[in-house]
Amino acid sequence: MIDQQTHPVRAALVALLRERGTVTSTEAARELGGSSGLHSFHLRRLARYGVVEEVPAGGRAKPWRLVGAPDPLQSELNRGLEDESYQQWLAVRDRAPAQWRRDQAFSEVVYLTPQELTELANAVRALIAGYSGRPKPTRGPVAAVARFFPLVTGDD
């Protein structure tokens, strides 16, 4: 199996695909830097291991998408499960082994442009991606949940 999460170009491509849905190697190069050939190579490598697939399209452009990308209903279900899991954690935290009793939940309001919001989300995705796919015997599972969204009111 390929570890797309530890390779910086592949991790960036996966994050970009999560954000946009589909992307060509030329679009990836424009967005992430580097050449379209570099991104084409890594998209083909991700496809070889079933992470992405080519979207049927006419013409020379080859758009790619994540395999099994979640639909909005699935994303809503996932958020509900995240909330439920966190509530379960709070209920048992005092009985957990001492080294696991601390969590790192936090929230912060920051002021960003739409571009900065995208950059922040991509940076967090890339950081978390570096921890996925690691051996499990000496590590415990940790839910890593990040939500970035504009705080808007009906007046905005």
Long-range contacts (C-beta under 8 A, 24 or more apart in sequence): 1-49, 2-45, 2-46, 2-48, 2-49, 2-51, 3-133, 4-46, 4-49, 4-51, 5-129, 5-130, 5-132, 5-133, 6-129, 6-130, 6-133, 7-42, 8-126, 9-34, 9-38, 9-39, 9-42, 10-42, 10-45, 10-46, 11-125, 11-126, 11-129, 11-130, 12-122, 12-126, 13-39, 13-42, 13-43, 13-46, 13-52, 14-46, 14-51, 14-52, 14-66, 14-125, 14-129, 15-121, 15-122, 15-125, 15-126, 15-129, 16-122, 17-52, 17-64, 17-65, 17-66, 17-69, 18-66, 18-69, 18-125, 19-118, 19-121, 19-122, 21-65, 21-69, 22-55, 22-63, 22-64, 22-65, 23-63, 23-64, 24-61, 24-62, 24-63, 24-64, 25-62, 25-64, 26-61, 79-147, 82-143, 82-145, 85-143, 86-143, 86-145, 89-143, 100-140, 109-151, 117-148, 117-150, 120-148, 121-146, 121-148, 124-148
